[in-house]
Amino acid sequence: MFKKILIANRGEIAVRIVEACRRLEVRSVAVYSEADEDALHKRLADEAICCGPARATDSYLDVARIVGLAKQVGADAIHPGYGFLSENAEFARTVTEAGIVFIGPTPEVIGAMGLKIAARERMIEAGVPIVPGGEQITDAEEACRAAAEIGYPVLVKASAGGGGRGMRRVDDESQLAAALERAASEAEAAFGDGTVYLEKCLIRPRHIEIQIMADSTGHTIHFGERECSIQRRHQKLIEEAPAFGMTPELRASMGDAAVRAARAVGYVGAGTCEFLVDARGEFFFLEMNTRIQVEHPVTEAVANVDLVDLQIRMAAGEALSIAQEEVSISGHAIEARIYAEDPEKNFIPSPGPIVAWVAPSGPGIRLDSGFEGGQTVSSHYDPMIAKLIVSGRDREEALARLTAALEVFTIAGIRTGLPFLRRVCENGVFREGAYDTAFIENEMADGLGPLDGDLRDLVLAVVAHRAAAIDPGAASRFEVALPKADAVLAEVLGDNVRLGETEIPLDLLSDGNAIVTITHREAPFRITVVARKKGGFDVGLRDRVLRVKCSAVHEVRIPSNRG
């Protein structure tokens, strides 16, 4: 086993690897950028060393710097986590040539599976079903011929791509030339490779992936599937296992295809084969991720396995002691990714300081987080801040735990996906489980309705009360307004607030820095209230965040003319 592992990553996955190292009694070394000086992974690791400025290209993505730091601290292995350099063949090669073990497959395997066109060709040779298409496209005329042969709609995809970048859907020939240009340009900017190809666009498929593990002798097994169909901008948001309607026969067929895919390239370590499954239950290879996945915890929950532990052991040359027939799937697990983003503005990132953080806990609840209250989410990196994983005896129990945990989970100071995830849990299609990759577009596209009158008045009253508390004695009367609404005069009268002619009693159960708990309709009601630098407040409710205007109304004293 290794003596010291340098973790070439940050955030929750770096924390996860630190924990795995601790259980294996291996010293962990965190790298951190200047923007991550107060990062959780830095504080939890046995050692920590700065890897450069905030910009990722000058720190976490700097191959020479990361390998140099590993030599400096005496690390005998590097764990890349996911993202950043995890699927960079040149990084893996540089690590290996430096006499350090790369915890992952060989550079040759990463290169072979990272280029989608080459990977598809290998899968055909291995007898793994693939989506029609796949030939490299060099010009618009060739693309038109290929699209006509495949049949519209088609996807223009980057050969070196991933995460939805360099991908465009094309419904007819009139859209093709522009889509090719945009996809190639985006792929060149993101991956340094503008090569694109066409692939048949399956209508409303499900996105299901298979977790595999392989040792250096070629012994390869799978740990079943994960359902990953709930996505925004082609990026996963919620994952669960087992998949809805999965039969033992389909699991065995998909698992066998994933194992064949891994063996075809001499894979070692943890990996994932992603498939699209159509309405008839036919599945098609999509891509192989040559790293640990973000969503690996759901498999850990239902297969009772520590995938990061196994991944490290495989890299250390240990034999995989588990036979395929010994793998057992039981119970149900769901993971919800918590991003610092604004779902009401097309999920744009929302960096900034976390001023309050209340995390859920209890039976069947696991939280993998790279942050805690008081830290700042940087604009330089991916906005995912935590993963909430719940498990239960069946999907009904897991879903009940997810719903309850999301109600408790409170983050103030930044916009997050929590309100959106709570609404997903209320959706009938999601609760049934029979959803596909079009779920968000088809089920969550409708905007939020207006607040009911009682809740609207309560929000305005709480804002006025908080404004008065920030600067006691400065003002007691305020003009407050919800977005796209007229201002209302609010007068603070102790624990009550008069709105116009109506007096609102505020039954304050607790009033923390940013979290206020009050009685609403005879039950405790938690909201977050955070003052904005430019004036007003961000008010977080369970299903939305409102930007509420608030300005003090000062009495105007008219000078007396009596002399």
RAWOKA-V641264 format. One line per field, one symbol per residue. ss: DSSP state (H for helix, E for strand, C for the rest). burial: # if it has 24 or more other ideal C-beta (glycine too) atoms within 12 Angstrom, else .. A space follows every 50 residues. Layout:
BEGIN
ss = ???
burial = ???
END
This chain:
BEGIN
ss = CCCEEEECCCHHHHHHHHHHHHHCCCEEEEEEEHHHCCCHHHHHCCEEEE EECCCHHHCCCCHHHHHHHHHHHCCCEEECCCCCCCCCHHHHHHHHHCCC EECCCCHHHHHHHHCHHHHHHHHHHCCCCECCEEEEECCHHHHHHHHHHH CCCEEEEECCCCCCCCEEEECCHHHHHHHHHHHHHHHHHHHCCCCEEEEE CCCCCEEEEEEEEECCCCCEEEEEEEEEEEEECCEEEEEEECCCCCCHHH HHHHHHHHHHHHHHCCCCEEEEEEEEECCCCCEEEEEEECCCCCCHHHHH HHHCCCHHHHHHHHHCCCCCCCCHHHCCCCCEEEEEEEECEEHHHCCEEC CEECCEEECCCCCCEEEEECCCCCCEECCCCCCEEEEEEEEECCHHHHHH HHHHHHHHCEEECCCCCHHHHHHHHHCHHHHHCCCCCCHHHHHCCCCCCC CCHHHHHHHHHHHHHHHHHHCCCCCCEEEEECCCCCCEEEEEECCEEEEC CEEEECCEEEECCCEEEEEECCEEEEEEEEECCCCCEEEECCCCEEEEEE EECCCCCCCCCCC
burial = .#.##################..#.########.##.#####.####### ##.#.#..#####.###.##..#.###############.##.###.#.# ####################.##..#.##########..#..##.##..# .###################....##..##.###.##...#.######## ##..###########....#############.###########.#...# #.#########################.....################## ###.############.#.#.#....#.#.#############...#.## ##########...##########.####.#############..#..### ###.#####################.#..#..#.######..##...... #...################.....#######....######....###. ...#.#.#....######.#....#######....############### .#...........
END
